[in-house]
Amino acid sequence: MIGLLLAVTVVVAVVATGVRRLRRARLARAARSRPGASVEQAVHVRSYSEIDDRIARRWCVCGGYVERTGEGSRVVGGRRLRVVRLVCQECERVDEVFFDTTDVLH
């Protein structure tokens, strides 16, 4: 009887681990396709305050709060980009968000 209980417990643990991995993979895929995830998907902004607003509403794929750790500029294919580096406070995942600032007026 104890052997059966142990076997059921192991099966439940394996299934739970598999479900957790599938969920993480799905969330990682969704994160790669959201706006700003790459240079090709850069978020078009007209002012730098829009960048602050979008970063304030952004969360990690794990659901944790992200903190801005730095930012810089790049020029790619004639487009001016602002790149913001974020770190999750929960899982410590590092992420970069790309913003197209070509049309920003100074």
N, CA, C and O atoms as a GROMACS GRO file, in nm:
protein
  424
    1MET      N    1   0.082  -0.120   0.000
    1MET     CA    2   0.000   0.000   0.000
    1MET      C    3   0.086   0.126   0.000
    1MET      O    4   0.058   0.223  -0.070
    2ILE      N    5   0.193   0.124   0.080
    2ILE     CA    6   0.282   0.239   0.086
    2ILE      C    7   0.354   0.256  -0.047
    2ILE      O    8   0.378   0.369  -0.091
    3GLY      N    9   0.388   0.146  -0.112
    3GLY     CA   10   0.454   0.151  -0.243
    3GLY      C   11   0.364   0.217  -0.347
    3GLY      O   12   0.412   0.296  -0.429
    4LEU      N   13   0.236   0.186  -0.345
    4LEU     CA   14   0.141   0.247  -0.438
    4LEU      C   15   0.128   0.396  -0.413
    4LEU      O   16   0.124   0.475  -0.507
    5LEU      N   17   0.121   0.434  -0.287
    5LEU     CA   18   0.112   0.575  -0.251
    5LEU      C   19   0.238   0.650  -0.296
    5LEU      O   20   0.228   0.762  -0.346
    6LEU      N   21   0.353   0.589  -0.278
    6LEU     CA   22   0.478   0.650  -0.322
    6LEU      C   23   0.482   0.664  -0.474
    6LEU      O   24   0.526   0.767  -0.525
    7ALA      N   25   0.436   0.564  -0.546
    7ALA     CA   26   0.434   0.569  -0.692
    7ALA      C   27   0.342   0.680  -0.742
    7ALA      O   28   0.376   0.752  -0.836
    8VAL      N   29   0.225   0.693  -0.682
    8VAL     CA   30   0.132   0.798  -0.720
    8VAL      C   31   0.193   0.936  -0.693
    8VAL      O   32   0.178   1.028  -0.774
    9THR      N   33   0.260   0.950  -0.582
    9THR     CA   34   0.325   1.077  -0.547
    9THR      C   35   0.432   1.114  -0.650
    9THR      O   36   0.441   1.229  -0.690
   10VAL      N   37   0.511   1.016  -0.691
   10VAL     CA   38   0.615   1.041  -0.791
   10VAL      C   39   0.553   1.081  -0.925
   10VAL      O   40   0.601   1.174  -0.989
   11VAL      N   41   0.449   1.013  -0.966
   11VAL     CA   42   0.382   1.046  -1.093
   11VAL      C   43   0.325   1.187  -1.088
   11VAL      O   44   0.338   1.262  -1.185
   12VAL      N   45   0.263   1.224  -0.979
   12VAL     CA   46   0.208   1.359  -0.965
   12VAL      C   47   0.319   1.463  -0.972
   12VAL      O   48   0.302   1.568  -1.035
   13ALA      N   49   0.431   1.436  -0.908
   13ALA     CA   50   0.544   1.531  -0.910
   13ALA      C   51   0.600   1.545  -1.051
   13ALA      O   52   0.632   1.656  -1.093
   14VAL      N   53   0.611   1.436  -1.124
   14VAL     CA   54   0.663   1.442  -1.262
   14VAL      C   55   0.567   1.520  -1.352
   14VAL      O   56   0.610   1.601  -1.433
   15VAL      N   57   0.439   1.495  -1.338
   15VAL     CA   58   0.339   1.567  -1.418
   15VAL      C   59   0.342   1.717  -1.385
   15VAL      O   60   0.336   1.800  -1.475
   16ALA      N   61   0.350   1.750  -1.258
   16ALA     CA   62   0.355   1.892  -1.218
   16ALA      C   63   0.479   1.960  -1.274
   16ALA      O   64   0.470   2.075  -1.318
   17THR      N   65   0.592   1.893  -1.272
   17THR     CA   66   0.715   1.950  -1.328
   17THR      C   67   0.701   1.970  -1.478
   17THR      O   68   0.744   2.074  -1.530
   18GLY      N   69   0.642   1.876  -1.548
   18GLY     CA   70   0.621   1.889  -1.692
   18GLY      C   71   0.529   2.005  -1.726
   18GLY      O   72   0.555   2.079  -1.820
   19VAL      N   73   0.423   2.019  -1.650
   19VAL     CA   74   0.329   2.130  -1.673
   19VAL      C   75   0.398   2.264  -1.649
   19VAL      O   76   0.379   2.358  -1.725
   20ARG      N   77   0.479   2.271  -1.544
   20ARG     CA   78   0.552   2.394  -1.514
   20ARG      C   79   0.650   2.429  -1.627
   20ARG      O   80   0.661   2.546  -1.665
   21ARG      N   81   0.720   2.330  -1.681
   21ARG     CA   82   0.813   2.356  -1.792
   21ARG      C   83   0.740   2.402  -1.916
   21ARG      O   84   0.787   2.493  -1.985
   22LEU      N   85   0.628   2.342  -1.947
   22LEU     CA   86   0.549   2.384  -2.063
   22LEU      C   87   0.501   2.528  -2.047
   22LEU      O   88   0.504   2.606  -2.142
   23ARG      N   89   0.458   2.563  -1.928
   23ARG     CA   90   0.411   2.699  -1.902
   23ARG      C   91   0.526   2.800  -1.919
   23ARG      O   92   0.508   2.905  -1.980
   24ARG      N   93   0.642   2.767  -1.865
   24ARG     CA   94   0.758   2.856  -1.881
   24ARG      C   95   0.796   2.872  -2.027
   24ARG      O   96   0.830   2.983  -2.070
   25ALA      N   97   0.793   2.764  -2.103
   25ALA     CA   98   0.826   2.771  -2.246
   25ALA      C   99   0.725   2.858  -2.321
   25ALA      O  100   0.763   2.936  -2.408
   26ARG      N  101   0.597   2.844  -2.287
   26ARG     CA  102   0.493   2.926  -2.351
   26ARG      C  103   0.512   3.074  -2.318
   26ARG      O  104   0.498   3.159  -2.406
   27LEU      N  105   0.543   3.104  -2.193
   27LEU     CA  106   0.565   3.242  -2.152
   27LEU      C  107   0.690   3.301  -2.218
   27LEU      O  108   0.692   3.418  -2.255
   28ALA      N  109   0.794   3.221  -2.232
   28ALA     CA  110   0.917   3.268  -2.298
   28ALA      C  111   0.890   3.297  -2.446
   28ALA      O  112   0.941   3.396  -2.500
   29ARG      N  113   0.811   3.212  -2.512
   29ARG     CA  114   0.774   3.237  -2.653
   29ARG      C  115   0.694   3.366  -2.665
   29ARG      O  116   0.716   3.444  -2.757
   30ALA      N  117   0.601   3.386  -2.574
   30ALA     CA  118   0.520   3.508  -2.577
   30ALA      C  119   0.606   3.632  -2.553
   30ALA      O  120   0.583   3.736  -2.614
   31ALA      N  121   0.706   3.620  -2.466
   31ALA     CA  122   0.794   3.733  -2.437
   31ALA      C  123   0.877   3.771  -2.559
   31ALA      O  124   0.904   3.889  -2.581
   32ARG      N  125   0.918   3.673  -2.637
   32ARG     CA  126   0.998   3.702  -2.757
   32ARG      C  127   0.917   3.768  -2.866
   32ARG      O  128   0.974   3.829  -2.956
   33SER      N  129   0.786   3.759  -2.860
   33SER     CA  130   0.703   3.817  -2.966
   33SER      C  131   0.633   3.946  -2.924
   33SER      O  132   0.562   4.005  -3.005
   34ARG      N  133   0.652   3.991  -2.802
   34ARG     CA  134   0.583   4.113  -2.760
   34ARG      C  135   0.659   4.237  -2.809
   34ARG      O  136   0.778   4.230  -2.838
   35PRO      N  137   0.589   4.350  -2.819
   35PRO     CA  138   0.650   4.473  -2.870
   35PRO      C  139   0.775   4.512  -2.792
   35PRO      O  140   0.776   4.511  -2.669
   36GLY      N  141   0.880   4.545  -2.867
   36GLY     CA  142   1.004   4.590  -2.806
   36GLY      C  143   1.102   4.478  -2.775
   36GLY      O  144   1.211   4.504  -2.723
   37ALA      N  145   1.066   4.355  -2.804
   37ALA     CA  146   1.151   4.242  -2.770
   37ALA      C  147   1.275   4.231  -2.857
   37ALA      O  148   1.373   4.166  -2.819
   38SER      N  149   1.272   4.293  -2.974
   38SER     CA  150   1.387   4.288  -3.064
   38SER      C  151   1.394   4.417  -3.144
   38SER      O  152   1.304   4.501  -3.139
   39VAL      N  153   1.503   4.432  -3.218
   39VAL     CA  154   1.519   4.551  -3.302
   39VAL      C  155   1.406   4.559  -3.405
   39VAL      O  156   1.353   4.667  -3.431
   40GLU      N  157   1.369   4.445  -3.461
   40GLU     CA  158   1.261   4.442  -3.561
   40GLU      C  159   1.126   4.478  -3.502
   40GLU      O  160   1.038   4.527  -3.573
   41GLN      N  161   1.107   4.456  -3.374
   41GLN     CA  162   0.980   4.482  -3.306
   41GLN      C  163   0.988   4.606  -3.218
   41GLN      O  164   0.910   4.620  -3.123
   42ALA      N  165   1.081   4.695  -3.247
   42ALA     CA  166   1.100   4.815  -3.164
   42ALA      C  167   0.971   4.896  -3.156
   42ALA      O  168   0.900   4.912  -3.255
   43VAL      N  169   0.943   4.947  -3.038
   43VAL     CA  170   0.822   5.027  -3.014
   43VAL      C  171   0.849   5.169  -3.063
   43VAL      O  172   0.945   5.234  -3.020
   44HIS      N  173   0.766   5.217  -3.153
   44HIS     CA  174   0.779   5.353  -3.206
   44HIS      C  175   0.726   5.453  -3.103
   44HIS      O  176   0.611   5.443  -3.060
   45VAL      N  177   0.811   5.548  -3.064
   45VAL     CA  178   0.770   5.650  -2.968
   45VAL      C  179   0.797   5.788  -3.025
   45VAL      O  180   0.884   5.805  -3.111
   46ARG      N  181   0.723   5.888  -2.976
   46ARG     CA  182   0.741   6.026  -3.021
   46ARG      C  183   0.802   6.115  -2.913
   46ARG      O  184   0.839   6.229  -2.939
   47SER      N  185   0.814   6.060  -2.790
   47SER     CA  186   0.880   6.135  -2.683
   47SER      C  187   0.942   6.036  -2.585
   47SER      O  188   0.899   5.921  -2.574
   48TYR      N  189   1.043   6.083  -2.514
   48TYR     CA  190   1.111   5.996  -2.419
   48TYR      C  191   1.022   5.962  -2.300
   48TYR      O  192   1.044   5.860  -2.234
   49SER      N  193   0.924   6.044  -2.271
   49SER     CA  194   0.833   6.013  -2.160
   49SER      C  195   0.749   5.889  -2.190
   49SER      O  196   0.706   5.819  -2.099
   50GLU      N  197   0.724   5.862  -2.319
   50GLU     CA  198   0.652   5.739  -2.356
   50GLU      C  199   0.731   5.615  -2.316
   50GLU      O  200   0.674   5.514  -2.277
   51ILE      N  201   0.863   5.624  -2.325
   51ILE     CA  202   0.948   5.511  -2.285
   51ILE      C  203   0.928   5.483  -2.137
   51ILE      O  204   0.911   5.368  -2.097
   52ASP      N  205   0.931   5.588  -2.056
   52ASP     CA  206   0.912   5.570  -1.911
   52ASP      C  207   0.776   5.509  -1.880
   52ASP      O  208   0.765   5.422  -1.794
   53ASP      N  209   0.672   5.556  -1.950
   53ASP     CA  210   0.538   5.503  -1.928
   53ASP      C  211   0.530   5.355  -1.962
   53ASP      O  212   0.471   5.276  -1.888
   54ARG      N  213   0.588   5.316  -2.075
   54ARG     CA  214   0.582   5.175  -2.117
   54ARG      C  215   0.664   5.085  -2.025
   54ARG      O  216   0.623   4.973  -1.995
   55ILE      N  217   0.778   5.134  -1.979
   55ILE     CA  218   0.860   5.054  -1.888
   55ILE      C  219   0.790   5.036  -1.754
   55ILE      O  220   0.800   4.930  -1.692
   56ALA      N  221   0.720   5.138  -1.709
   56ALA     CA  222   0.648   5.129  -1.580
   56ALA      C  223   0.538   5.022  -1.584
   56ALA      O  224   0.504   4.966  -1.480
   57ARG      N  225   0.483   4.996  -1.702
   57ARG     CA  226   0.375   4.897  -1.715
   57ARG      C  227   0.426   4.758  -1.752
   57ARG      O  228   0.347   4.666  -1.768
   58ARG      N  229   0.554   4.743  -1.766
   58ARG     CA  230   0.609   4.616  -1.813
   58ARG      C  231   0.641   4.523  -1.695
   58ARG      O  232   0.690   4.567  -1.591
   59TRP      N  233   0.612   4.395  -1.714
   59TRP     CA  234   0.639   4.292  -1.614
   59TRP      C  235   0.719   4.181  -1.678
   59TRP      O  236   0.717   4.164  -1.800
   60CYS      N  237   0.789   4.106  -1.597
   60CYS     CA  238   0.867   3.992  -1.644
   60CYS      C  239   0.772   3.879  -1.685
   60CYS      O  240   0.655   3.878  -1.645
   61VAL      N  241   0.822   3.786  -1.763
   61VAL     CA  242   0.740   3.672  -1.803
   61VAL      C  243   0.702   3.585  -1.684
   61VAL      O  244   0.604   3.511  -1.691
   62CYS      N  245   0.779   3.593  -1.575
   62CYS     CA  246   0.745   3.515  -1.456
   62CYS      C  247   0.638   3.586  -1.372
   62CYS      O  248   0.586   3.530  -1.276
   63GLY      N  249   0.606   3.710  -1.410
   63GLY     CA  250   0.507   3.787  -1.335
   63GLY      C  251   0.570   3.882  -1.235
   63GLY      O  252   0.498   3.956  -1.166
   64GLY      N  253   0.701   3.882  -1.227
   64GLY     CA  254   0.771   3.967  -1.132
   64GLY      C  255   0.789   4.110  -1.180
   64GLY      O  256   0.773   4.140  -1.299
   65TYR      N  257   0.821   4.196  -1.086
   65TYR     CA  258   0.846   4.337  -1.114
   65TYR      C  259   0.984   4.353  -1.176
   65TYR      O  260   1.080   4.292  -1.129
   66VAL      N  261   0.995   4.434  -1.281
   66VAL     CA  262   1.125   4.458  -1.344
   66VAL      C  263   1.179   4.594  -1.304
   66VAL      O  264   1.104   4.690  -1.286
   67GLU      N  265   1.310   4.601  -1.290
   67GLU     CA  266   1.378   4.724  -1.252
   67GLU      C  267   1.472   4.764  -1.365
   67GLU      O  268   1.542   4.681  -1.422
   68ARG      N  269   1.471   4.892  -1.397
   68ARG     CA  270   1.560   4.945  -1.500
   68ARG      C  271   1.702   4.950  -1.445
   68ARG      O  272   1.726   5.007  -1.338
   69THR      N  273   1.795   4.889  -1.519
   69THR     CA  274   1.934   4.889  -1.473
   69THR      C  275   2.025   4.971  -1.564
   69THR      O  276   2.141   4.995  -1.530
   70GLY      N  277   1.974   5.014  -1.676
   70GLY     CA  278   2.054   5.096  -1.766
   70GLY      C  279   1.984   5.115  -1.899
   70GLY      O  280   1.886   5.048  -1.930
   71GLU      N  281   2.037   5.208  -1.977
   71GLU     CA  282   1.985   5.230  -2.110
   71GLU      C  283   2.091   5.297  -2.196
   71GLU      O  284   2.185   5.358  -2.145
   72GLY      N  285   2.073   5.283  -2.325
   72GLY     CA  286   2.169   5.340  -2.418
   72GLY      C  287   2.105   5.356  -2.555
   72GLY      O  288   1.989   5.321  -2.575
   73SER      N  289   2.182   5.408  -2.647
   73SER     CA  290   2.132   5.434  -2.783
   73SER      C  291   2.210   5.351  -2.883
   73SER      O  292   2.327   5.320  -2.863
   74ARG      N  293   2.142   5.315  -2.991
   74ARG     CA  294   2.204   5.244  -3.103
   74ARG      C  295   2.144   5.298  -3.231
   74ARG      O  296   2.031   5.346  -3.233
   75VAL      N  297   2.221   5.289  -3.338
   75VAL     CA  298   2.170   5.320  -3.471
   75VAL      C  299   2.178   5.192  -3.552
   75VAL      O  300   2.286   5.134  -3.569
   76VAL      N  301   2.064   5.147  -3.601
   76VAL     CA  302   2.057   5.023  -3.679
   76VAL      C  303   1.978   5.052  -3.806
   76VAL      O  304   1.860   5.086  -3.801
   77GLY      N  305   2.043   5.040  -3.920
   77GLY     CA  306   1.974   5.059  -4.047
   77GLY      C  307   1.914   5.197  -4.063
   77GLY      O  308   1.807   5.210  -4.122
   78GLY      N  309   1.980   5.299  -4.013
   78GLY     CA  310   1.928   5.434  -4.024
   78GLY      C  311   1.823   5.470  -3.921
   78GLY      O  312   1.772   5.582  -3.920
   79ARG      N  313   1.790   5.378  -3.835
   79ARG     CA  314   1.691   5.403  -3.728
   79ARG      C  315   1.766   5.427  -3.598
   79ARG      O  316   1.860   5.354  -3.565
   80ARG      N  317   1.723   5.530  -3.524
   80ARG     CA  318   1.779   5.554  -3.390
   80ARG      C  319   1.696   5.476  -3.290
   80ARG      O  320   1.574   5.487  -3.285
   81LEU      N  321   1.765   5.397  -3.211
   81LEU     CA  322   1.697   5.312  -3.113
   81LEU      C  323   1.746   5.346  -2.973
   81LEU      O  324   1.863   5.378  -2.951
   82ARG      N  325   1.654   5.339  -2.880
   82ARG     CA  326   1.687   5.351  -2.738
   82ARG      C  327   1.666   5.211  -2.680
   82ARG      O  328   1.559   5.152  -2.696
   83VAL      N  329   1.767   5.158  -2.613
   83VAL     CA  330   1.761   5.023  -2.557
   83VAL      C  331   1.762   5.035  -2.406
   83VAL      O  332   1.853   5.093  -2.348
   84VAL      N  333   1.660   4.979  -2.343
   84VAL     CA  334   1.648   4.982  -2.197
   84VAL      C  335   1.671   4.842  -2.144
   84VAL      O  336   1.606   4.746  -2.186
   85ARG      N  337   1.765   4.830  -2.050
   85ARG     CA  338   1.796   4.700  -1.989
   85ARG      C  339   1.718   4.688  -1.859
   85ARG      O  340   1.719   4.779  -1.776
   86LEU      N  341   1.652   4.574  -1.843
   86LEU     CA  342   1.569   4.548  -1.726
   86LEU      C  343   1.614   4.419  -1.658
   86LEU      O  344   1.664   4.327  -1.724
   87VAL      N  345   1.596   4.412  -1.527
   87VAL     CA  346   1.624   4.291  -1.450
   87VAL      C  347   1.502   4.262  -1.364
   87VAL      O  348   1.450   4.350  -1.296
   88CYS      N  349   1.458   4.137  -1.366
   88CYS     CA  350   1.343   4.095  -1.285
   88CYS      C  351   1.386   4.081  -1.139
   88CYS      O  352   1.492   4.026  -1.110
   89GLN      N  353   1.304   4.131  -1.049
   89GLN     CA  354   1.332   4.121  -0.907
   89GLN      C  355   1.303   3.982  -0.851
   89GLN      O  356   1.351   3.948  -0.743
   90GLU      N  357   1.224   3.903  -0.923
   90GLU     CA  358   1.189   3.769  -0.876
   90GLU      C  359   1.285   3.662  -0.928
   90GLU      O  360   1.346   3.589  -0.850
   91CYS      N  361   1.298   3.653  -1.062
   91CYS     CA  362   1.377   3.545  -1.122
   91CYS      C  363   1.514   3.591  -1.171
   91CYS      O  364   1.592   3.508  -1.218
   92GLU      N  365   1.543   3.721  -1.162
   92GLU     CA  366   1.670   3.781  -1.203
   92GLU      C  367   1.697   3.768  -1.353
   92GLU      O  368   1.813   3.771  -1.396
   93ARG      N  369   1.592   3.753  -1.431
   93ARG     CA  370   1.606   3.746  -1.577
   93ARG      C  371   1.641   3.884  -1.630
   93ARG      O  372   1.579   3.984  -1.591
   94VAL      N  373   1.741   3.891  -1.718
   94VAL     CA  374   1.781   4.017  -1.780
   94VAL      C  375   1.710   4.028  -1.914
   94VAL      O  376   1.705   3.932  -1.991
   95ASP      N  377   1.656   4.145  -1.942
   95ASP     CA  378   1.580   4.166  -2.064
   95ASP      C  379   1.616   4.302  -2.122
   95ASP      O  380   1.653   4.394  -2.048
   96GLU      N  381   1.605   4.316  -2.252
   96GLU     CA  382   1.625   4.444  -2.318
   96GLU      C  383   1.499   4.478  -2.395
   96GLU      O  384   1.438   4.392  -2.458
   97VAL      N  385   1.459   4.606  -2.389
   97VAL     CA  386   1.343   4.653  -2.461
   97VAL      C  387   1.391   4.761  -2.558
   97VAL      O  388   1.464   4.852  -2.520
   98PHE      N  389   1.349   4.749  -2.684
   98PHE     CA  390   1.394   4.839  -2.790
   98PHE      C  391   1.284   4.940  -2.825
   98PHE      O  392   1.168   4.903  -2.842
   99PHE      N  393   1.323   5.066  -2.835
   99PHE     CA  394   1.231   5.174  -2.871
   99PHE      C  395   1.288   5.248  -2.992
   99PHE      O  396   1.406   5.283  -2.994
  100ASP      N  397   1.205   5.272  -3.091
  100ASP     CA  398   1.245   5.346  -3.210
  100ASP      C  399   1.223   5.495  -3.181
  100ASP      O  400   1.110   5.541  -3.172
  101THR      N  401   1.334   5.570  -3.168
  101THR     CA  402   1.326   5.712  -3.135
  101THR      C  403   1.363   5.800  -3.254
  101THR      O  404   1.402   5.915  -3.237
  102THR      N  405   1.351   5.746  -3.374
  102THR     CA  406   1.390   5.821  -3.495
  102THR      C  407   1.311   5.951  -3.508
  102THR      O  408   1.366   6.053  -3.550
  103ASP      N  409   1.183   5.949  -3.472
  103ASP     CA  410   1.098   6.067  -3.490
  103ASP      C  411   1.087   6.155  -3.366
  103ASP      O  412   1.006   6.247  -3.364
  104VAL      N  413   1.166   6.129  -3.263
  104VAL     CA  414   1.159   6.210  -3.141
  104VAL      C  415   1.221   6.347  -3.169
  104VAL      O  416   1.332   6.358  -3.221
  105LEU      N  417   1.146   6.450  -3.133
  105LEU     CA  418   1.193   6.586  -3.151
  105LEU      C  419   1.259   6.633  -3.024
  105LEU      O  420   1.208   6.608  -2.914
  106HIS      N  421   1.372   6.699  -3.036
  106HIS     CA  422   1.445   6.748  -2.918
  106HIS      C  423   1.405   6.890  -2.889
  106HIS      O  424   1.455   6.950  -2.794
   0.00000   0.00000   0.00000
